[in-house]
Amino acid sequence: MTDIRTLIREILAEEISGLRAELAGGQIESVRVGTIEDLTRFAQSVLNRAADPGFAAALCEGRLRFAPDPAAQTASAPIMPTCAEPRPQPAKIVTTHPAPVPALNKPLVTERDIAALAEGETRLRVARATRLTPLATDEARRRGIRIERTPT
């Protein structure tokens, strides 16, 4: 029982420190980079997370920072990452006859439903009572699809 309490305390402490960092204007993630493998693993995780626009924006705006794990510090100087300037977005083309917005009349929308939408879709209509799974929400965000709720 004490192991569970210890685990819960550790998780709560981690979450509270994350919330405090967010309130202070940024979040600092501890990174273990004691070996080449650690550094490679860290770089791969950043690359995977960069697909999320929110992560990339937080990183470039300085709201997300990384600090070396004190237990794995080496004598080498830290490398400060830099971000390229954001690429300009292409101009949006407005047509006189907009394409109809796809609608799903389901009580639960899953990741597969979002993945089945045509490439280039930017909106999806669902009923107000429709629920989206967390993976569906992530997929919609990744593809830049805005979810619109209908009043019915």
VMD Tcl script that draws the C-alpha trace (Angstrom):
set ca {
  {0.00 0.00 0.00}
  {2.86 2.39 0.73}
  {4.25 1.75 -2.76}
  {1.01 2.97 -4.29}
  {0.99 6.06 -2.07}
  {4.59 6.80 -3.00}
  {3.76 6.44 -6.70}
  {0.72 8.70 -6.37}
  {2.79 11.33 -4.53}
  {5.44 11.24 -7.26}
  {2.85 11.60 -10.02}
  {1.09 14.45 -8.21}
  {4.39 16.24 -7.57}
  {5.30 15.94 -11.25}
  {1.90 17.23 -12.40}
  {1.91 20.10 -9.90}
  {5.38 21.19 -10.97}
  {4.21 21.09 -14.60}
  {1.21 23.26 -13.77}
  {3.40 25.72 -11.86}
  {5.76 25.94 -14.83}
  {2.84 26.62 -17.17}
  {1.51 29.35 -14.88}
  {4.98 30.88 -14.70}
  {4.99 31.24 -18.47}
  {6.75 28.10 -19.55}
  {7.35 24.44 -19.03}
  {10.70 22.81 -18.43}
  {11.19 19.16 -19.25}
  {14.06 17.28 -17.69}
  {16.14 15.40 -20.27}
  {18.69 12.69 -19.66}
  {21.51 13.08 -22.20}
  {24.36 11.19 -20.58}
  {25.17 9.06 -23.64}
  {24.95 9.24 -27.41}
  {21.99 6.84 -27.27}
  {20.19 9.13 -24.81}
  {20.74 12.13 -27.06}
  {19.56 10.20 -30.13}
  {16.44 9.03 -28.28}
  {15.72 12.62 -27.18}
  {16.14 13.96 -30.73}
  {13.79 11.27 -32.07}
  {11.16 12.12 -29.43}
  {11.33 15.82 -30.35}
  {10.98 14.92 -34.02}
  {7.91 12.77 -33.31}
  {6.31 15.44 -31.12}
  {7.00 18.20 -33.69}
  {4.06 16.91 -35.76}
  {1.80 18.52 -33.14}
  {1.50 22.23 -34.04}
  {1.00 23.15 -30.39}
  {4.27 21.49 -29.38}
  {6.22 23.15 -32.21}
  {4.77 26.58 -31.39}
  {5.49 26.20 -27.66}
  {9.07 25.18 -28.43}
  {9.73 28.05 -30.84}
  {8.05 30.63 -28.59}
  {10.07 29.54 -25.57}
  {7.08 28.28 -23.58}
  {8.67 24.83 -23.59}
  {12.29 24.39 -22.57}
  {14.52 21.45 -21.84}
  {16.96 21.09 -18.97}
  {19.53 18.34 -18.47}
  {18.70 15.78 -15.82}
  {21.07 16.58 -12.91}
  {21.77 12.87 -12.40}
  {23.10 12.53 -15.95}
  {25.06 15.77 -16.36}
  {28.38 15.63 -18.13}
  {31.25 18.08 -18.34}
  {30.24 19.25 -21.82}
  {28.58 22.62 -22.34}
  {24.84 22.56 -23.05}
  {23.71 23.09 -26.63}
  {21.08 25.78 -27.03}
  {18.49 24.84 -29.67}
  {17.33 27.41 -32.18}
  {14.17 27.44 -34.23}
  {13.84 28.52 -37.79}
  {11.42 31.31 -38.52}
  {7.95 29.92 -39.23}
  {7.28 29.36 -42.90}
  {4.65 31.62 -44.42}
  {1.36 29.85 -44.96}
  {0.09 29.66 -48.54}
  {-2.73 32.03 -49.39}
  {-6.18 30.52 -48.98}
  {-8.22 30.35 -52.15}
  {-11.85 31.35 -51.71}
  {-14.29 29.94 -54.24}
  {-17.77 31.27 -54.98}
  {-19.27 27.80 -54.42}
  {-17.72 26.33 -51.28}
  {-17.60 22.58 -51.01}
  {-20.14 21.05 -48.63}
  {-18.88 20.34 -45.14}
  {-18.89 16.61 -44.37}
  {-21.10 15.57 -41.46}
  {-21.05 12.50 -39.25}
  {-24.30 11.49 -37.58}
  {-22.83 9.18 -34.95}
  {-22.87 9.25 -31.16}
  {-19.12 8.51 -31.03}
  {-16.47 9.61 -33.56}
  {-13.28 7.56 -33.62}
  {-9.83 8.03 -35.11}
  {-10.86 5.81 -38.04}
  {-13.77 8.14 -38.83}
  {-11.40 11.11 -38.99}
  {-8.85 9.14 -41.04}
  {-11.61 8.21 -43.52}
  {-12.24 11.87 -44.39}
  {-10.91 13.04 -47.72}
  {-7.47 14.65 -47.77}
  {-7.72 18.41 -47.65}
  {-10.89 18.52 -45.54}
  {-10.67 21.34 -43.03}
  {-14.05 21.03 -41.28}
  {-16.33 18.31 -39.95}
  {-19.87 18.74 -38.62}
  {-21.14 16.60 -35.77}
  {-24.20 16.80 -33.51}
  {-23.86 18.66 -30.23}
  {-24.21 15.39 -28.26}
  {-21.56 13.57 -30.32}
  {-18.42 12.60 -28.42}
  {-14.94 12.28 -29.91}
  {-12.37 9.80 -28.66}
  {-9.04 11.32 -27.61}
  {-7.35 9.71 -30.62}
  {-10.00 11.20 -32.93}
  {-9.32 14.63 -31.44}
  {-5.57 14.16 -31.91}
  {-6.03 13.03 -35.53}
  {-8.31 15.97 -36.31}
  {-5.78 18.38 -34.77}
  {-2.91 16.75 -36.67}
  {-4.76 17.10 -39.98}
  {-5.99 20.63 -39.22}
  {-9.67 19.65 -39.19}
  {-11.98 21.95 -37.23}
  {-14.91 20.20 -35.53}
  {-18.20 22.13 -35.83}
  {-21.12 21.24 -33.57}
  {-24.66 21.51 -34.93}
  {-27.46 22.60 -32.59}
  {-29.41 19.32 -33.01}
}
mol new
graphics top color blue
foreach p $ca { graphics top sphere $p radius 0.5 }
foreach p [lrange $ca 0 end-1] q [lrange $ca 1 end] { graphics top cylinder $p $q radius 0.2 }
display resetview
